[in-house]
Amino acid sequence: MSKKHFETEAIRIASSKSNQREHSAPIYLTSSFTFDSAEEARQMFAEEIPGNIYSRYANPNSTDLIEKVCAVEGTEAGLATASGMAAMFASMAALLQQGDHILASRSLFGSTHQLLTRVFPKWGISSTYGDISDIENWDKLVQPNTKMLFIETPSNPGLEIIDLEWVGKFAKAHNLILVVDNCFATPYLQQPAQWGADIVAHSATKYIDGQGRVLGGLILGKKELIDEINFFARHTGPSISPFNAWILSRSMETLAVRMDRHCKNALEVASYFEGNAELEFVKYPFLKSHPQHELAKKQMKQGGGIITLTLKGGIERAQRFIDQLQMITVTANLGDSRSIITHPASTTHSKLTEEERQRVGILPGLIRLSTGLEHHEDIIADVQQALDKSK
C-alpha cells in the first residue's frame, strides 16, 4: 500500500499491542522483560534477534511513539528521551568528541545556548555562532575540526527562518552532520529531513504533547547516526518513561487538527495587532511583513502557533502588560491547548548577556505568545485589555 497522509499515519501506526485484542495500545509499566530461555536472552543481548530487554533500552510504548514520528517526519530511525533538552544534548554529545567544533545558528533556545557555551567547552568541544542574516559568509566560520551544524528554525523566540534547502546543501558540501531543532514547526508543518537534515530533534513536551502534561524528547534521523546515539543513550540513561511515551503517542493522533487551529489562531491574532500603536512590531512567519515570509511559505505548511509582540516601553511596560492578563497563562512552556505568555529576556533567555539578546532580536519589550486552542476573539480581547491597562 502506498504511503498514507500525515493524519492517517499518525493515527494508524501502532506496534505496541498485546494478545488481548485491545483497540488502544496499553501502557507497559515494567522495568524489564522476560526471556523464554537462556539462549534467547543471549541472542537479544547480542542483538541477533529483536526483542525488549529493559525499559531503559526500549519499551513497546517508546517504540510505538518512535515509529509514528519517524513515519511522519520521513526519517529512518529514532529514539525517545526524557525531555527535549535530553534530546538536544544526546544528539550532540553522542556524535562529538574532544577537539570537535560545532557551527550553530545564533538564534537558539536558551538551554541549548548553555550547552554550547558552558557544558561542551569543559569537554574540549568548541562552538561558533553564525548569523542568519549573514549566511553568505558562513563558509568562513567552518574550521578544519568542524563536525556538526546545529540550527533551529523557526527560532525561539525570535521566529527567524533558516533556508533549509540552502543549509542542507551547505552541510553536505562541508561534510557536516546537520542537526535541526524542529520543535516550533512540528513534523506536521515542516520535515527538515526532506531538505538534507541528518538529525531532527524535538521537545515533545511542547506541541506533540499539546496539553502541558508530560516531558519528552525525540531524536530522529539516519540509521547509522541514530545507532550511535542509541548506544550513548542506552548507557547514559536519558530514557523516556513508558507512561510519557504512551501519552505522546496518543497525542500524535491529534497533532494535525491541533496545529491547524494553533496556526489559524496565531495568524488571526498577529493580523489583528499588526500596526497597533502600542507595539513596536508584531512578528509571525506567515505575515507578509515577516522578513522571511516567502521562505517560510516555501518550507512550512503553515506559520506555526508562536507570535512575538514587542511592546513600546521596554521591560517595565512588558511586565505591566503581563500582570494585567486575565485569561492567558503566564508560564515558561509553549504549545499548550491554553494560550501562554512569556517574557524571554527575564526568563527563558535571561542567562544570555544583553548584547547576546540584542543580536538575536530579544528586545526588552518582546513578549512570546503561544496561541492556544481557545477562540481567537477571546485571545485578542485579553491581549487588547492588557495593552489598554498597561499604558
C-alpha positions in Angstrom: 0.0 0.0 0.0 1.3 3.5 -0.8 2.3 5.9 1.9 -0.7 7.5 3.6 -1.3 11.1 4.6 0.2 12.5 7.7 -3.1 12.4 9.7 -3.6 8.7 8.9 -0.1 7.6 9.6 -0.1 9.5 13.0 -3.3 7.6 14.0 -2.9 4.2 12.4 0.7 3.3 13.1 0.7 1.2 16.3 3.1 -1.6 17.2 2.5 -1.9 21.0 -0.4 -4.4 21.0 -0.7 -7.3 23.4 -2.7 -10.6 22.8 -5.8 -9.1 24.4 -7.2 -7.6 21.2 -7.4 -4.1 22.7 -8.2 -1.2 20.4 -6.0 1.3 22.1 -2.4 0.4 23.0 -1.8 -0.5 26.6 0.8 1.1 28.9 3.7 -1.2 29.6 4.7 -0.2 33.1 7.5 -2.6 33.5 11.2 -2.1 34.1 12.3 -5.3 32.4 11.1 -8.1 30.1 11.4 -11.9 30.5 13.1 -14.5 28.2 11.9 -17.9 27.2 15.4 -19.4 27.6 19.0 -18.5 28.4 19.8 -18.7 24.7 17.1 -16.2 23.8 18.5 -13.8 26.4 21.9 -14.2 24.9 20.6 -13.6 21.4 18.8 -10.5 22.4 21.8 -9.0 24.2 23.9 -9.9 21.2 21.3 -8.1 19.0 21.0 -11.2 16.9 17.2 -11.2 17.3 14.8 -8.3 18.1 13.0 -8.0 21.4 12.6 -5.9 24.6 15.1 -6.4 27.4 14.9 -3.4 29.7 12.9 -0.2 29.5 16.0 1.9 29.7 16.9 0.4 26.3 13.4 0.2 24.8 9.8 -0.3 25.7 6.8 -1.1 23.5 5.4 2.4 24.3 8.5 4.3 23.3 8.8 2.1 20.2 5.3 2.9 19.2 5.9 6.6 19.6 9.2 6.5 17.6 7.6 4.6 14.7 4.8 7.1 14.4 7.1 10.1 14.4 9.7 8.6 12.1 6.9 7.8 9.6 5.5 11.4 9.5 9.0 13.1 9.8 10.4 10.9 7.0 13.4 9.5 8.8 14.9 6.1 9.0 15.2 5.6 12.8 14.8 7.4 16.1 14.7 7.3 19.9 12.7 9.0 22.6 14.2 10.7 25.6 13.0 12.0 29.0 12.9 15.7 27.9 13.5 17.9 24.9 16.9 19.1 26.3 17.9 15.4 26.8 17.3 15.0 23.1 19.3 18.1 22.2 22.2 17.1 24.4 22.3 13.5 23.3 22.1 14.4 19.6 25.3 16.4 20.0 27.2 14.6 22.8 26.8 11.1 21.2 28.3 12.3 17.9 31.1 14.6 19.1 34.4 14.1 20.8 37.2 16.2 22.3 38.6 18.6 19.8 35.5 18.8 17.6 33.8 22.1 16.7 30.1 23.0 16.3 28.8 25.7 14.0 25.4 26.8 15.2 22.8 29.4 14.2 22.9 32.2 16.7 19.2 32.2 17.5 18.8 29.2 19.8 16.8 28.2 22.8 18.4 29.4 26.0 19.3 26.0 27.4 20.9 24.9 24.0 23.0 28.1 24.2 24.1 27.0 27.7 25.2 23.6 26.4 27.3 25.2 23.7 28.9 27.9 25.8 29.2 26.3 29.3 28.9 22.5 29.1 30.6 21.3 26.0 33.7 23.5 26.4 34.5 21.5 29.6 34.9 18.5 27.3 37.0 20.3 24.8 34.2 20.8 22.3 34.0 24.3 20.9 31.4 26.2 19.0 30.9 29.3 16.8 27.7 31.1 16.0 26.6 32.2 12.6 24.1 35.0 11.9 21.1 34.1 9.7 21.4 37.5 8.1 25.0 36.7 7.0 24.8 33.1 5.7 26.9 34.0 2.6 29.9 34.3 5.0 29.3 31.0 6.9 32.0 29.3 4.8 34.5 31.4 6.7 33.2 30.0 10.0 33.8 26.4 9.1 37.0 25.2 10.8 39.1 22.1 10.0 37.7 20.4 13.1 34.0 21.5 12.5 31.9 18.3 12.6 28.3 19.5 13.2 26.0 22.2 12.1 23.1 22.8 14.6 20.2 25.1 13.7 16.7 25.9 15.0 14.0 27.1 12.6 11.8 28.9 13.3 14.0 30.1 16.2 12.9 30.5 19.8 11.7 33.2 20.4 12.8 35.5 17.5 11.0 33.4 14.8 13.9 33.7 12.4 13.7 31.3 9.5 16.7 29.5 8.0 16.6 28.3 4.4 16.6 24.5 4.9 17.4 23.8 1.3 20.5 26.1 1.4 21.6 24.8 4.8 21.2 21.2 3.7 23.5 21.8 0.7 25.9 23.8 2.8 26.3 21.0 5.4 26.8 18.4 2.6 29.4 20.5 0.9 31.4 20.8 4.1 30.7 17.2 5.3 28.9 18.4 8.4 26.3 16.5 10.4 23.2 18.7 10.1 21.0 18.7 13.3 17.7 20.7 13.1 15.6 21.6 16.2 12.1 21.3 14.7 10.2 21.9 17.9 8.3 25.1 16.8 7.2 23.7 13.4 6.5 20.1 14.4 6.6 17.3 11.9 3.2 18.4 10.6 4.3 21.8 9.4 7.9 21.0 8.3 10.1 18.0 7.6 13.8 19.0 7.7 15.0 15.6 6.6 13.5 16.3 3.2 15.9 19.2 2.9 19.0 17.2 3.9 18.9 17.2 7.7 20.8 14.2 9.2 19.2 14.5 12.6 15.8 16.1 13.6 15.3 16.8 17.3 12.1 17.8 19.2 11.0 18.8 22.6 7.9 16.6 22.5 6.9 18.4 25.7 5.5 21.2 23.5 3.2 20.8 20.6 3.5 17.0 20.3 2.0 16.6 23.8 -0.1 19.8 23.3 -1.7 19.9 26.8 1.2 20.7 29.2 1.1 17.2 30.8 4.4 15.4 30.3 8.0 15.8 29.3 9.6 14.1 26.4 12.1 14.5 23.6 12.7 12.9 20.2 15.8 12.3 18.1 15.1 11.2 14.5 17.4 10.7 11.5 19.7 8.5 9.6 20.1 5.0 11.0 23.8 5.0 11.3 23.8 8.1 13.3 20.8 7.0 15.4 22.6 3.8 16.2 25.5 5.8 17.7 23.1 8.0 19.7 21.2 4.9 20.9 24.4 3.4 22.2 25.1 6.7 24.1 21.6 6.9 25.4 21.4 3.2 26.4 24.4 3.7 28.7 23.8 7.2 30.0 20.1 6.7 30.7 18.0 9.7 29.4 15.2 7.3 28.7 11.6 8.3 28.5 9.1 6.7 30.8 6.5 4.3 29.3 3.7 6.4 30.6 5.0 9.6 29.0 5.7 7.7 25.7 2.1 6.4 25.7 0.7 9.9 26.3 2.8 11.4 23.5 1.9 8.6 21.1 -1.8 9.2 21.7 -1.2 13.0 21.3 0.3 12.4 17.9 -3.1 11.3 16.7 -4.5 14.8 17.2 -1.4 16.8 16.2 -2.6 17.8 12.7 -6.0 19.1 13.8 -4.5 20.9 16.8 -1.8 22.6 14.7 -4.4 23.7 12.1 -6.2 25.5 15.0 -3.0 26.9 16.5 -1.9 28.3 13.2 -5.3 29.8 12.3 -5.5 31.5 15.7 -1.9 32.8 15.5 -2.5 34.3 12.1 -5.8 35.9 13.3 -4.1 37.4 16.4 -1.0 38.5 14.5 -3.0 40.2 11.8 -5.3 42.0 14.3 -2.4 43.5 16.2 -0.1 44.3 13.3 0.3 48.1 13.2 -1.1 48.6 16.8 0.1 51.9 18.2 1.2 50.3 21.5 3.5 47.9 19.7 6.9 48.4 18.1 6.2 45.4 15.8 4.4 42.1 15.5 6.4 39.1 14.1 4.8 35.9 12.7 6.2 33.8 9.8 3.1 33.9 7.7 2.6 37.7 7.9 3.8 39.4 4.7 5.8 41.8 7.0 8.0 39.0 8.2 11.5 39.4 6.7 11.5 35.8 5.6 7.8 35.4 4.7 8.4 33.8 1.3 11.0 31.4 2.7 8.6 30.4 5.5 5.9 29.6 2.9 8.4 27.6 0.9 9.3 25.2 3.6 6.4 25.3 6.1 2.8 24.2 5.6 1.5 27.0 7.9 3.1 29.6 10.1 3.1 27.8 13.5 1.5 28.8 16.8 4.0 31.4 18.1 3.8 35.2 17.7 6.1 37.8 19.2 4.8 41.2 20.2 7.3 43.9 21.1 5.7 46.5 23.3 6.7 50.1 23.4 8.0 51.0 26.9 10.5 48.2 27.3 10.7 45.7 30.1 8.6 47.8 32.6 5.7 48.0 30.1 6.1 44.3 29.2 5.8 43.4 32.9 2.8 45.6 33.5 1.1 44.1 30.4 1.7 40.5 31.7 0.3 41.4 35.1 -2.9 42.6 33.5 -3.7 39.5 31.6 -7.0 37.8 32.7 -7.2 34.6 30.7 -3.8 33.9 29.1 -1.4 31.9 31.3 2.0 33.2 32.4 4.3 30.2 32.3 7.6 29.1 30.5 6.0 26.4 28.4 4.6 26.6 24.9 2.5 24.6 22.5 -0.3 24.0 25.0 -4.0 24.0 24.3 -4.1 27.1 26.5 -2.6 30.3 25.3 0.7 31.2 27.1 2.7 34.4 27.5 6.4 34.5 28.3 8.9 37.4 28.7 12.0 35.8 27.3 14.5 38.5 28.4 13.8 37.9 32.0 13.0 34.1 31.9 14.0 31.6 29.2 16.8 33.7 27.8 17.8 35.6 31.0 21.2 33.9 31.2 22.3 35.5 27.9 24.0 38.8 28.1 22.1 41.9 27.0 24.4 42.0 23.9 23.6 38.4 23.1 19.9 39.0 23.4 20.1 42.1 21.2 21.9 40.1 18.5 19.1 37.6 18.2 16.3 40.2 18.5 15.2 39.6 22.1 14.4 43.1 23.0 13.4 44.2 26.5 9.8 44.7 25.4 9.5 41.4 23.5 6.7 39.1 24.5 6.3 35.5 23.2 2.7 34.5 22.7 2.0 30.8 22.2 -1.6 30.9 20.9 -3.8 28.1 22.2 -6.9 26.5 21.0 -9.4 29.0 22.5 -11.5 31.1 20.2 -9.2 33.7 18.6 -11.5 36.5 19.5 -11.1 35.7 23.2 -7.3 35.7 22.9 -7.4 39.0 21.1 -9.7 40.5 23.7 -7.4 39.5 26.6 -4.3 40.9 24.8 -6.2 44.1 24.0 -7.4 44.8 27.5 -3.9 44.2 28.9 -2.4 46.6 26.4 -5.0 49.2 27.4 -4.5 48.8 31.1 -0.7 48.7 30.9 -0.2 52.1 29.3 
